[in-house]
């Protein structure tokens, strides 16, 4: 059974072009031309990844992303003609995993789709022996089920956020430059973005820290990168 991708853009030519590109890669494509239609299709179909334009009628892409995130952790790539950092950060803050500016490079878009689907699929691999846990203070990461708990409560993370936390939980105290985090999590080198990593770290802090503005765990090491602070069990 092929993986299914939802492509949402009010420009029908762009939807058609992306559909042709991704169908050649072996994916099934659902097409939507506004945010409400995208949500309807998502509720009726099994979808593994969403490509969402920002500017759309009835319901804009960023609002649609927020609605999707309330129920689903599937990868979301935001597609927009606006390439300014503020728009990119806004999209990522709303819950998107990645951002591609128009006019997009077809090879780059296909590579990002493949990378996100691979990461999302790997998180479903829970049939591994043992019940390995990594404990750091209030946090506990179950490596077999790829699930993070804070004070015993499960934390709802996206696939991208999960991989970031897995990297930190397995390497407490180690400082990771943003570029290395990006390469390890996105599994790419040529699309490095400091802002992308920063926004994901901020979103994770909002989920795991008692006070996200004064984090105990995910800390910035100025001029170098980020680290997971070691805590007593």
C-alpha positions as a printed NumPy array, in Angstrom:
array([[  0.   ,   0.   ,   0.   ],
       [  1.456,   3.35 ,  -1.078],
       [  1.919,   6.216,   1.342],
       [ -0.708,   8.942,   0.892],
       [  0.152,  12.643,   0.691],
       [ -2.343,  15.503,   0.85 ],
       [ -1.403,  18.536,  -1.273],
       [ -3.36 ,  21.724,  -0.494],
       [ -2.954,  24.904,  -2.562],
       [ -5.478,  27.24 ,  -4.173],
       [ -3.325,  27.314,  -7.319],
       [ -4.503,  24.23 ,  -9.212],
       [ -1.436,  24.249, -11.483],
       [  0.871,  23.952,  -8.46 ],
       [ -1.219,  21.113,  -6.999],
       [ -1.112,  19.302, -10.337],
       [  2.67 ,  19.796, -10.704],
       [  3.386,  18.53 ,  -7.169],
       [  1.019,  15.593,  -7.691],
       [  2.836,  14.564, -10.892],
       [  6.215,  14.931,  -9.145],
       [  5.24 ,  12.8  ,  -6.142],
       [  3.222,  10.212,  -8.066],
       [  6.423,   9.462,  -9.989],
       [  7.995,   8.716,  -6.584],
       [  5.251,   6.162,  -5.923],
       [  2.991,   8.133,  -3.576],
       [ -0.808,   8.381,  -3.682],
       [ -1.973,  12.009,  -3.812],
       [ -5.076,  13.729,  -2.429],
       [ -5.752,  17.244,  -3.748],
       [ -7.325,  20.153,  -1.869],
       [ -7.763,  23.782,  -2.952],
       [ -8.582,  25.452,   0.36 ],
       [ -8.024,  24.809,   4.056],
       [-11.499,  23.476,   4.81 ],
       [-11.346,  20.969,   1.948],
       [ -7.941,  19.829,   3.249],
       [ -9.386,  19.181,   6.731],
       [-12.355,  17.301,   5.245],
       [-10.071,  15.03 ,   3.209],
       [ -7.878,  14.405,   6.263],
       [-10.866,  13.333,   8.327],
       [-11.985,  10.855,   5.659],
       [ -8.654,   9.349,   4.57 ],
       [ -5.481,   7.822,   5.967],
       [ -2.824,  10.432,   5.18 ],
       [  0.882,  10.137,   6.042],
       [  2.075,  13.66 ,   5.125],
       [  0.591,  17.09 ,   4.281],
       [  1.963,  19.789,   1.968],
       [  0.062,  22.97 ,   2.81 ],
       [  0.093,  26.386,   1.124],
       [ -0.19 ,  29.391,   3.454],
       [ -2.494,  31.725,   1.511],
       [ -5.76 ,  29.895,   0.752],
       [ -9.483,  30.821,   0.766],
       [-12.077,  29.708,   3.356],
       [ -9.369,  28.656,   5.83 ],
       [ -5.731,  29.732,   5.482],
       [ -2.921,  27.205,   5.634],
       [ -1.549,  28.198,   9.042],
       [ -4.988,  27.937,  10.67 ],
       [ -5.421,  24.554,   9.01 ],
       [ -2.039,  23.434,  10.386],
       [ -3.131,  24.361,  13.908],
       [ -6.371,  22.388,  13.483],
       [ -4.479,  19.344,  12.16 ],
       [ -2.033,  19.464,  15.09 ],
       [ -4.906,  19.207,  17.569],
       [ -5.527,  15.639,  16.399],
       [ -2.615,  14.359,  14.293],
       [  1.174,  14.14 ,  14.517],
       [  1.771,  13.496,  10.817],
       [  4.528,  15.527,   9.095],
       [  3.41 ,  18.879,   7.661],
       [  5.422,  20.852,   5.1  ],
       [  4.315,  24.464,   4.634],
       [  4.59 ,  25.83 ,   1.085],
       [  4.56 ,  29.6  ,   0.613],
       [  5.611,  32.33 ,  -1.792],
       [  6.788,  34.286,   1.215],
       [ 10.376,  33.435,   2.062],
       [ 10.931,  35.939,   4.889],
       [ 12.136,  34.423,   8.149],
       [  9.122,  35.809,  10.043],
       [  6.711,  33.829,   7.859],
       [  8.857,  30.737,   8.144],
       [  9.036,  30.976,  11.938],
       [  5.277,  31.573,  12.115],
       [  4.557,  28.43 ,  10.106],
       [  6.865,  26.322,  12.239],
       [  5.411,  27.811,  15.424],
       [  1.917,  26.789,  14.342],
       [  3.062,  23.169,  14.219],
       [  4.595,  22.615,  10.783],
       [  7.665,  20.367,  10.551],
       [  9.264,  22.081,   7.592],
       [  8.971,  25.036,   5.219],
       [  9.58 ,  25.231,   1.462],
       [  9.495,  28.594,  -0.321],
       [  8.011,  29.071,  -3.771],
       [  9.197,  28.755,  -6.436],
       [ 10.174,  25.379,  -5.007],
       [ 12.931,  23.12 ,  -6.303],
       [ 11.227,  19.811,  -7.271],
       [ 14.221,  17.673,  -6.234],
       [ 14.42 ,  19.471,  -2.872],
       [ 10.697,  19.054,  -2.212],
       [ 10.799,  15.35 ,  -3.091],
       [ 13.852,  14.856,  -0.845],
       [ 12.158,  16.542,   2.104],
       [  8.992,  14.502,   1.639],
       [ 11.034,  11.297,   1.605],
       [ 13.013,  12.35 ,   4.699],
       [  9.911,  13.232,   6.75 ],
       [  8.063,  10.063,   5.766],
       [ 11.079,   7.933,   6.669],
       [ 11.336,   9.577,  10.08 ],
       [  7.587,   9.337,  10.722],
       [  7.509,   5.666,   9.689],
       [ 10.494,   4.824,  11.914],
       [  8.568,   6.054,  14.952],
       [  5.993,   3.358,  14.326],
       [  8.586,   0.635,  14.77 ],
       [  7.689,  -0.372,  18.33 ],
       [  8.262,  -4.102,  17.901],
       [ 11.696,  -4.066,  19.455],
       [ 12.816,  -6.226,  22.337],
       [ 13.11 ,  -4.817,  25.806],
       [ 11.654,  -1.856,  27.601],
       [ 14.558,   0.572,  27.495],
       [ 14.09 ,   3.797,  29.386],
       [ 16.28 ,   6.875,  29.669],
       [ 15.541,   8.895,  32.796],
       [ 16.698,  12.462,  33.359],
       [ 15.027,  14.215,  36.282],
       [ 11.316,  14.708,  35.525],
       [ 11.751,  13.313,  32.004],
       [ 11.619,   9.682,  30.953],
       [ 12.076,   8.535,  27.351],
       [ 10.904,   5.036,  26.394],
       [ 13.132,   4.039,  23.49 ],
       [ 11.021,   1.04 ,  22.501],
       [  7.805,   3.005,  22.044],
       [  9.549,   6.301,  21.151],
       [  7.509,   8.105,  23.801],
       [  8.544,  10.9  ,  26.149],
       [  6.999,  11.306,  29.604],
       [  7.243,  14.282,  31.966],
       [  6.265,  13.641,  35.59 ],
       [  4.752,  10.358,  34.418],
       [  2.474,  12.021,  31.852],
       [  2.933,  11.311,  28.105],
       [  4.053,  14.335,  26.078],
       [  2.439,  14.784,  22.685],
       [  5.341,  15.344,  20.289],
       [  5.499,  15.409,  16.504],
       [  7.841,  12.974,  14.736],
       [ 10.424,  15.749,  14.302],
       [ 10.209,  16.811,  17.951],
       [ 10.506,  13.183,  19.044],
       [ 13.716,  12.707,  17.091],
       [ 15.18 ,  15.909,  18.553],
       [ 14.348,  14.775,  22.077],
       [ 15.703,  11.298,  21.432],
       [ 19.013,  12.88 ,  20.391],
       [ 19.173,  14.987,  23.564],
       [ 17.98 ,  12.276,  25.969],
       [ 20.6  ,   9.843,  24.663],
       [ 23.347,  12.477,  24.983],
       [ 22.722,  14.457,  28.213],
       [ 25.236,  17.232,  28.786],
       [ 26.55 ,  17.175,  25.24 ],
       [ 26.345,  20.443,  23.287],
       [ 24.951,  20.146,  19.757],
       [ 25.39 ,  22.976,  17.228],
       [ 22.139,  23.784,  15.395],
       [ 23.703,  22.534,  12.149],
       [ 24.409,  19.109,  13.649],
       [ 20.891,  18.834,  15.088],
       [ 19.501,  19.648,  11.659],
       [ 21.694,  17.11 ,   9.874],
       [ 20.894,  14.333,  12.366],
       [ 17.145,  14.967,  12.531],
       [ 16.302,  16.096,   9.015],
       [ 19.049,  13.843,   7.577],
       [ 20.063,  16.56 ,   5.136],
       [ 23.026,  18.89 ,   4.879],
       [ 22.203,  21.39 ,   2.164],
       [ 19.034,  22.899,   3.682],
       [ 20.523,  23.935,   7.041],
       [ 18.452,  26.515,   8.895],
       [ 19.199,  27.925,  12.345],
       [ 15.627,  29.236,  12.657],
       [ 14.079,  25.844,  11.929],
       [ 15.942,  24.222,  14.817],
       [ 15.305,  27.182,  17.129],
       [ 11.539,  27.108,  16.62 ],
       [ 11.349,  23.346,  17.203],
       [ 13.364,  23.715,  20.426],
       [ 10.982,  26.449,  21.56 ],
       [  7.945,  24.266,  20.848],
       [  9.44 ,  21.353,  22.783],
       [ 10.199,  23.624,  25.745],
       [  6.546,  24.678,  25.861],
       [  5.625,  21.011,  26.261],
       [  8.256,  19.782,  28.734],
       [  9.438,  22.749,  30.823],
       [  7.634,  24.025,  33.924],
       [  8.677,  27.538,  32.848],
       [  9.618,  27.608,  29.144],
       [ 11.193,  31.066,  29.512],
       [ 13.605,  29.712,  32.139],
       [ 14.206,  26.142,  30.916],
       [ 15.669,  23.515,  33.23 ],
       [ 16.357,  20.966,  30.506],
       [ 16.773,  22.3  ,  26.96 ],
       [ 19.346,  25.033,  27.313],
       [ 21.101,  27.372,  24.896],
       [ 24.885,  27.448,  25.04 ],
       [ 25.454,  30.862,  23.527],
       [ 27.53 ,  30.901,  20.373],
       [ 27.682,  27.091,  20.219],
       [ 24.276,  25.393,  20.262],
       [ 21.919,  23.508,  22.566],
       [ 22.209,  20.853,  25.254],
       [ 20.116,  18.683,  27.558],
       [ 20.975,  19.512,  31.157],
       [ 21.746,  16.476,  33.327],
       [ 19.41 ,  16.106,  36.312],
       [ 19.275,  13.843,  39.336],
       [ 16.811,  10.943,  39.012]])
